[in-house]
Amino acid sequence: MDDREQSVEAVVDYCRTQARLLSGQSERLSAEIDDLLDEIDTEAAAVRDRLASGREQADSPDQPAGPGEAVDETTVAELEAKQSTVADKQERLDEIGTLAAAYVDLASSLQAESDATEAIRRVLELEADADAPAFFEERETLLETAADQ
């Protein structure tokens, strides 16, 4: 393998590494979403129980509804905020998946490339188009490295 092939292989390895890092982010984000959904389910079940309890008391004239049996606006707002957070995290998860797939696809297509400069140009183009630096807080992308030069 000559130097050019090694350079292209290094770019392919970079793309695969970026995809693996994004996969790790995806797993963490999925776990966060699952935890939030569990919290929402638990809180929604508690709200349903309070509502059912309030209806039962309303049906019984000798049992007035007690304080806290009704669902307050704060509880509803908290549930809505958590649902919004889940939606935001799901959107981010989708973006991460798209970028990871793009890195994998690029790595595959670069294997046939013989020009290291062209391989790097294609990675820079992908990273610029996808705003890849926004997905890597603890690692500098090739695009950022090139911009620093």
PyMOL commands that set and color helices and strands:
alter all, ss='L'
color gray80, all
select helices_A, chain A and resi 3-59+73-110+116-130+132-135+142-148
alter helices_A, ss='H'
color red, helices_A
deselect
rebuild
show_as cartoon
